[in-house]
Amino acid sequence: MSPRVGVVGYGAVAAVHVKGLHRSGANLRIVSGPREDKAEAFARAHDIPNFTTSLERVFDECDAVIVASPSHHHFGQAHAALEAGRHVLVELPACSSAVEARALITAAVDHNALVQCAHTSRYLAGFSRLRVLLENDALGAVLHVECFRAPVRHTPRSWTDDALLHHAAHHVDLALHWFGWFEPLACVTHPALECPQDVALLARLESGAPLHLGVTYNSRLPVSRVTVVGSKHTVETDGFSHLRSDESAFDWQGDEAASYESAIRNQDQDFLAFVEGSDTGTPWSDTLQLAECLDRFLELGSEL
């Protein structure tokens, strides 16, 4: 019998998870959130049988939980679910430090549960295609990597996001996924280490090539750009809708919304397959490596 699934959170990202879960035939049972009226409206809009404001009821009715609530709740809700013996997929950021990342895997082991983090950017079509090019040495020696993201929100949030732990973390994770290792060199945040809204990171790949990553939550124009300069070819992609290169054979065009929904759906399917015994999804060792790398960037930022 397929695992019973509950979703914690009723925002935009939760809606994408739910759409994919329905399309894949998952046994979706319940949604939870702090306001009963919003939880009920979300459940009715997305054909979910039950809704609640109680995490305990979610744990009673489910075998696996997807934590898609505001970022600052992720660690606490994931930890509570693991302590209840429920398998957990938690949206990135899963935690705010390597200490918390270790606490989650410890809770999972102690309570015979499984935990994974949603490293969603790895599943996006543009970034997946770029990884294949890198693995096949199609670009030649990597000489320079630049990532910049400026997400523009069209509706206000009731909470403040952290640019370093959230969107910058996605780019840090991609770099670790693609290159295995790099040396963090500098971190500039504004406001300085207090839930930053603007972030600039500098690092050096093992080859000596520069890697720089930037995120701003203050732009009036949306930007999503990753550029890899190789000795043979250069590639630029937003991850979602296109990949462009001086080599036309590498070019790709897609639909942004469809790419994002597909990434979430495939990621969730991998997690549920993992729960049922398959070796799929992102291993927690990768999540811990990401947390340790972000800790180092935070240390560099505090030294300024």
C-alpha positions as CSV (number, residue, x, y, z in Angstrom):
1,M,0.0,0.0,0.0
2,S,1.4,3.4,-0.9
3,P,2.4,5.7,2.0
4,R,-0.2,8.1,3.3
5,V,1.0,11.7,2.7
6,G,0.4,14.9,4.5
7,V,1.5,18.4,3.5
8,V,2.4,21.0,6.1
9,G,1.8,24.5,4.6
10,Y,-0.8,26.0,2.3
11,G,1.2,28.6,0.3
12,A,2.2,28.7,-3.3
13,V,4.9,26.0,-3.0
14,A,2.6,23.7,-1.2
15,A,0.1,24.1,-4.0
16,V,2.7,23.0,-6.6
17,H,3.6,19.9,-4.4
18,V,-0.1,19.0,-4.2
19,K,-0.7,19.3,-7.9
20,G,2.2,17.0,-8.6
21,L,1.1,14.5,-5.9
22,H,-2.3,14.3,-7.5
23,R,-0.9,13.8,-10.9
24,S,1.4,11.0,-9.7
25,G,-1.4,9.2,-7.9
26,A,0.0,9.7,-4.4
27,N,-2.2,8.9,-1.4
28,L,-2.6,12.5,-0.2
29,R,-4.6,12.6,3.0
30,I,-4.4,16.0,4.8
31,V,-3.0,19.5,4.8
32,S,-2.2,21.6,7.8
33,G,-1.4,25.2,8.7
34,P,-1.9,27.8,11.5
35,R,-5.2,29.2,10.3
36,E,-8.1,26.8,10.0
37,D,-10.0,28.9,7.4
38,K,-7.0,28.9,5.1
39,A,-6.3,25.2,5.6
40,E,-10.0,24.4,4.8
41,A,-10.0,26.6,1.7
42,F,-6.7,25.1,0.5
43,A,-8.0,21.6,1.0
44,R,-11.3,22.3,-0.8
45,A,-9.4,24.0,-3.7
46,H,-7.0,21.1,-4.1
47,D,-9.3,18.1,-3.4
48,I,-7.6,17.1,-0.2
49,P,-9.8,15.0,2.1
50,N,-8.8,16.6,5.4
51,F,-7.4,19.7,6.9
52,T,-6.1,20.7,10.4
53,T,-4.2,23.2,12.4
54,S,-2.6,20.4,14.4
55,L,0.7,18.8,13.5
56,E,-0.2,15.9,15.7
57,R,-3.2,15.1,13.6
58,V,-1.1,15.1,10.5
59,F,1.3,12.6,12.2
60,D,-1.7,10.4,13.2
61,E,-3.1,10.2,9.7
62,C,0.1,10.0,7.6
63,D,3.2,7.9,7.0
64,A,5.2,10.7,5.2
65,V,5.1,14.4,5.5
66,I,6.2,17.1,3.1
67,V,7.1,20.3,5.0
68,A,6.3,23.3,2.7
69,S,5.7,26.0,5.3
70,P,7.5,29.3,5.7
71,S,11.3,28.8,5.9
72,H,11.7,29.6,9.6
73,H,9.4,26.7,10.5
74,H,11.1,24.0,8.5
75,F,13.6,22.7,11.1
76,G,11.1,22.5,14.0
77,Q,8.3,20.9,12.0
78,A,10.6,18.4,10.3
79,H,12.2,17.5,13.7
80,A,8.7,17.0,15.2
81,A,7.6,14.8,12.4
82,L,10.8,12.6,12.6
83,E,10.4,12.3,16.4
84,A,6.8,11.0,15.7
85,G,8.4,8.4,13.4
86,R,7.2,9.9,10.2
87,H,9.2,10.1,7.0
88,V,10.0,13.7,6.0
89,L,10.7,15.7,2.8
90,V,11.5,19.2,3.9
91,E,11.7,22.2,1.6
92,L,15.1,24.0,1.4
93,P,16.3,25.5,3.8
94,A,15.8,22.4,5.9
95,C,17.7,24.1,8.7
96,S,19.9,27.1,9.5
97,S,23.1,25.3,10.4
98,A,25.1,22.1,10.1
99,V,24.3,21.5,13.8
100,E,20.6,21.4,12.9
101,A,21.2,19.2,9.9
102,R,22.9,16.7,12.2
103,A,20.0,16.9,14.6
104,L,17.5,16.0,11.9
105,I,19.4,12.9,10.7
106,T,19.9,11.9,14.3
107,A,16.2,12.1,14.9
108,A,15.5,10.1,11.8
109,V,17.8,7.3,12.9
110,D,16.6,7.3,16.4
111,H,12.9,7.0,15.4
112,N,13.4,4.7,12.4
113,A,12.3,7.3,9.9
114,L,13.7,8.7,6.7
115,V,14.5,12.3,5.8
116,Q,15.4,14.2,2.7
117,C,15.7,17.8,1.7
118,A,14.1,19.3,-1.4
119,H,17.1,20.2,-3.5
120,T,14.7,21.3,-6.2
121,S,17.1,23.2,-8.4
122,R,18.9,19.9,-9.3
123,Y,15.6,18.7,-10.9
124,L,15.1,21.8,-13.1
125,A,15.5,21.0,-16.8
126,G,18.0,23.7,-17.6
127,F,20.3,22.9,-14.7
128,S,20.0,19.1,-15.4
129,R,21.1,19.7,-19.0
130,L,24.0,21.9,-17.9
131,R,25.1,19.2,-15.5
132,V,25.2,16.6,-18.4
133,L,27.3,19.0,-20.4
134,L,29.8,19.4,-17.5
135,E,29.9,15.6,-16.9
136,N,30.7,15.0,-20.5
137,D,33.4,17.7,-20.6
138,A,31.4,19.3,-23.4
139,L,32.4,22.9,-22.3
140,G,36.1,22.1,-21.8
141,A,37.9,23.3,-18.7
142,V,35.7,25.5,-16.5
143,L,37.2,28.9,-16.4
144,H,34.5,31.0,-14.7
145,V,31.0,30.4,-13.1
146,E,28.6,33.2,-12.3
147,C,25.1,32.8,-10.7
148,F,22.6,35.6,-10.0
149,R,19.0,35.4,-8.9
150,A,16.5,38.2,-8.3
151,P,13.1,36.7,-7.6
152,V,10.3,39.3,-7.6
153,R,7.3,38.6,-5.5
154,H,3.9,39.8,-6.8
155,T,2.1,39.1,-3.6
156,P,3.2,40.1,-0.1
157,R,4.3,37.5,2.5
158,S,3.5,37.5,6.2
159,W,7.2,36.4,6.9
160,T,10.7,37.5,5.9
161,D,12.8,35.2,3.8
162,D,16.5,34.8,4.2
163,A,18.4,35.3,0.9
164,L,21.5,33.4,2.0
165,L,19.8,30.3,3.5
166,H,17.1,30.1,0.7
167,H,17.9,31.2,-2.8
168,A,21.6,31.6,-2.5
169,A,21.7,28.1,-0.9
170,H,20.1,26.7,-4.1
171,H,23.1,28.0,-6.2
172,V,25.6,26.9,-3.6
173,D,24.0,23.4,-3.8
174,L,24.2,23.4,-7.6
175,A,27.9,24.3,-7.5
176,L,28.6,21.5,-5.0
177,H,26.5,19.1,-7.1
178,W,28.3,20.0,-10.3
179,F,31.9,20.4,-9.1
180,G,32.0,18.4,-5.9
181,W,34.0,20.9,-3.9
182,F,35.0,24.6,-3.8
183,E,36.7,26.9,-1.4
184,P,34.5,29.7,0.1
185,L,36.4,32.9,0.1
186,A,34.1,35.8,0.9
187,C,30.5,36.6,2.0
188,V,28.9,40.0,1.9
189,T,25.3,40.3,3.1
190,H,22.9,43.2,3.7
191,P,21.6,43.6,6.3
192,A,24.7,42.0,7.8
193,L,23.8,38.4,8.8
194,E,20.4,39.5,10.1
195,C,18.0,37.8,7.7
196,P,19.9,39.2,4.7
197,Q,18.0,40.4,1.7
198,D,21.0,40.9,-0.5
199,V,23.9,38.4,-0.7
200,A,27.2,38.1,-2.7
201,L,29.4,35.0,-2.3
202,L,32.9,34.4,-3.8
203,A,34.6,31.0,-4.0
204,R,37.3,29.2,-5.9
205,L,36.9,25.9,-7.7
206,E,39.5,23.2,-7.2
207,S,40.9,24.2,-10.6
208,G,41.4,27.8,-9.4
209,A,38.5,29.1,-11.5
210,P,36.3,31.8,-9.8
211,L,32.8,31.1,-8.7
212,H,30.5,34.0,-7.7
213,L,26.9,33.9,-6.6
214,G,24.5,36.7,-5.9
215,V,20.9,37.0,-4.7
216,T,18.7,40.1,-4.2
217,Y,15.2,40.3,-2.9
218,N,15.1,44.1,-3.7
219,S,15.1,44.0,-7.5
220,R,12.1,45.4,-9.4
221,L,13.0,43.2,-12.4
222,P,13.1,39.4,-12.1
223,V,16.5,37.8,-13.0
224,S,17.6,34.2,-13.0
225,R,21.0,33.5,-14.7
226,V,23.7,30.9,-14.4
227,T,26.7,31.3,-16.7
228,V,29.5,28.8,-17.1
229,V,32.5,29.8,-19.2
230,G,34.5,26.9,-20.5
231,S,37.6,26.7,-22.6
232,K,35.6,25.3,-25.5
233,H,32.1,26.8,-25.0
234,T,30.0,29.1,-22.9
235,V,26.5,28.2,-21.6
236,E,23.9,30.5,-19.9
237,T,20.6,29.2,-18.4
238,D,17.9,30.4,-16.1
239,G,17.3,26.7,-15.2
240,F,13.6,27.0,-16.0
241,S,13.0,28.0,-19.6
242,H,16.1,28.1,-21.7
243,L,19.7,27.1,-22.2
244,R,21.8,29.2,-24.6
245,S,25.3,28.6,-25.9
246,D,27.7,29.6,-28.7
247,E,27.3,25.9,-29.7
248,S,23.7,25.8,-31.0
249,A,23.5,22.0,-30.4
250,F,23.4,22.8,-26.7
251,D,20.4,25.2,-27.0
252,W,17.1,24.3,-25.3
253,Q,13.8,26.1,-24.9
254,G,11.1,25.1,-22.4
255,D,8.1,26.4,-20.4
256,E,9.0,28.0,-17.1
257,A,5.9,26.9,-15.1
258,A,5.9,23.4,-16.6
259,S,9.6,23.0,-15.8
260,Y,9.1,24.0,-12.2
261,E,6.1,21.8,-11.7
262,S,7.8,18.9,-13.3
263,A,10.9,19.4,-11.0
264,I,8.7,19.4,-7.9
265,R,6.7,16.4,-9.1
266,N,9.8,14.3,-9.9
267,Q,11.5,15.2,-6.7
268,D,8.4,14.2,-4.7
269,Q,8.1,10.9,-6.6
270,D,11.8,10.2,-5.8
271,F,11.1,10.9,-2.1
272,L,8.1,8.6,-2.0
273,A,10.0,5.9,-3.8
274,F,12.8,6.3,-1.2
275,V,10.2,5.8,1.5
276,E,9.2,2.5,-0.2
277,G,12.8,1.3,-0.4
278,S,14.4,2.7,-3.6
279,D,17.7,4.5,-3.7
280,T,16.3,7.8,-5.1
281,G,16.3,11.4,-4.1
282,T,19.1,13.6,-2.6
283,P,21.0,11.8,0.2
284,W,21.2,13.7,3.5
285,S,25.0,13.7,3.3
286,D,24.6,16.3,0.4
287,T,22.2,18.4,2.6
288,L,24.8,18.3,5.4
289,Q,27.6,19.3,3.0
290,L,25.5,22.2,1.9
291,A,24.8,23.3,5.5
292,E,28.5,23.1,6.3
293,C,29.4,25.2,3.3
294,L,26.8,27.8,4.3
295,D,28.2,27.8,7.8
296,R,31.6,28.7,6.4
297,F,30.2,31.5,4.3
298,L,28.5,32.8,7.5
299,E,31.8,32.7,9.3
300,L,33.4,34.7,6.5
301,G,30.6,37.2,6.6
302,S,31.0,37.7,10.4
303,E,34.7,38.5,9.9
304,L,34.0,41.6,7.8
